[in-house]
Amino acid sequence: MEDIINIVTRYLIPVLCIIIVSYSITHLLRSKAPKVTPACLYDEHSGKEYMITRWETSIGRSSACDIVLSNSSVSRFHAVIAKHKKGWVITDTHSASGTAINRKKIEEPTVIEDGQSVTFGKVTLIFRIK
């Protein structure tokens, strides 16, 4: 009986571990994250486009943000735009000057549609889906 237990613990369990780990690694390498429908924030005054290609994009004055808006009315971490099942959602991150969609200040995460204007402090950009 001890010989059987010894064989199982010495050979069978390590082999099963190797099979499980190799299956997991293969599955991770084969699976691909779904692509995000690209969008952008367009500045009509300068003609500059800020591309949004991630599931979640931070906007603010800080260089740590994905989209940097160099304006004193924009907070360091002003807002976040994220892709959800219901579409693109913008969330104000308790910025000092607030975030507005079509000049209406938002208080909670809000779905944003193609062509709507988004104001971060005194900076107004047009949201476009590519």
ChimeraX attribute file (.defattr): number of C-alpha atoms within 10 A of each C-alpha:
attribute: neighborCount
match mode: 1-to-1
recipient: residues
	/A:1	5
	/A:2	7
	/A:3	8
	/A:4	9
	/A:5	10
	/A:6	11
	/A:7	11
	/A:8	13
	/A:9	12
	/A:10	11
	/A:11	10
	/A:12	12
	/A:13	12
	/A:14	12
	/A:15	12
	/A:16	11
	/A:17	11
	/A:18	11
	/A:19	11
	/A:20	12
	/A:21	11
	/A:22	12
	/A:23	11
	/A:24	11
	/A:25	10
	/A:26	11
	/A:27	11
	/A:28	10
	/A:29	8
	/A:30	8
	/A:31	8
	/A:32	8
	/A:33	6
	/A:34	7
	/A:35	9
	/A:36	12
	/A:37	14
	/A:38	14
	/A:39	19
	/A:40	18
	/A:41	21
	/A:42	20
	/A:43	16
	/A:44	11
	/A:45	8
	/A:46	7
	/A:47	8
	/A:48	12
	/A:49	16
	/A:50	17
	/A:51	17
	/A:52	24
	/A:53	15
	/A:54	16
	/A:55	15
	/A:56	16
	/A:57	17
	/A:58	21
	/A:59	23
	/A:60	25
	/A:61	19
	/A:62	17
	/A:63	13
	/A:64	12
	/A:65	17
	/A:66	18
	/A:67	20
	/A:68	18
	/A:69	20
	/A:70	14
	/A:71	14
	/A:72	11
	/A:73	18
	/A:74	25
	/A:75	22
	/A:76	21
	/A:77	20
	/A:78	26
	/A:79	24
	/A:80	19
	/A:81	21
	/A:82	19
	/A:83	20
	/A:84	11
	/A:85	6
	/A:86	8
	/A:87	13
	/A:88	21
	/A:89	18
	/A:90	24
	/A:91	18
	/A:92	23
	/A:93	20
	/A:94	14
	/A:95	17
	/A:96	14
	/A:97	16
	/A:98	20
	/A:99	27
	/A:100	19
	/A:101	21
	/A:102	15
	/A:103	12
	/A:104	11
	/A:105	15
	/A:106	15
	/A:107	13
	/A:108	12
	/A:109	16
	/A:110	16
	/A:111	16
	/A:112	19
	/A:113	15
	/A:114	13
	/A:115	14
	/A:116	15
	/A:117	20
	/A:118	22
	/A:119	20
	/A:120	25
	/A:121	19
	/A:122	13
	/A:123	15
	/A:124	20
	/A:125	22
	/A:126	19
	/A:127	23
	/A:128	19
	/A:129	14
	/A:130	10
